[in-house]
Amino acid sequence: MAILAASIGGPLAAGAFALLASGFAAPAETRSLDELLSAVVRVKTVIEPDARTADSLGREREGSGVVIDGDGLVLTIGYLMVEARTAEIGTKDGRTVPAAVVGYDHETGSGCCAGSCR
């Protein structure tokens, strides 16, 4: 997997998917629907003006993601992270927090960002 971010290794997307999958496979722990839905967040990014993808995908992009760990790592669709300059996360309770662009994996089409959204 080729991550297009400085000093990010190939296991990013594989690890993210493993974390996500392990949360659903744990039968010993029951979570409420509200608790599960609180992991779904809004992701908004702003792209560099001269970015290669700015004309085709836009300079402002918005979508959703899922918080996959206690530190606020968010797994999302990759096009949100491609050439992103800044990112922010919107939570279910209406808060908006700045996020770091972590990376984009071309092979899986996944992207990650991180913010204090918990």
C-alpha positions, 0 to 999 in steps of 0.5 A: 500500500502506498501512503502519500504522506510524509513518514507514513508506512504502508500498514496504515490502511490495513491497521485501520481496517483491522481496528475497525473490524475488531470493534464489530467482532467483540461479542463480549461488549455490547454498545448502544446505538447512540454510542456507535453513531457517535463514532461517525463524524463529518470530515471537511478539507481544504485543498491547495489552490494549485493541487492537481485534483482541485479542478476535478474534485474541488478545493473544498471537500466534505464527507463522513468518517469513523473514529477508529481509536481513542486518540481521534484517528478517523478513517474516511474516503481517500478523496477527502485527504488527497492534497488536503492542506487543512482538515476539520472534524465535526462531531454529532454534538455539533463541535468542530475541531481541527484535524491533522491530515494523516495520509491517503492510501491509493490502493484502498482508496482510504484516507485518515485524519486525526483530531481531538473529537472524543 
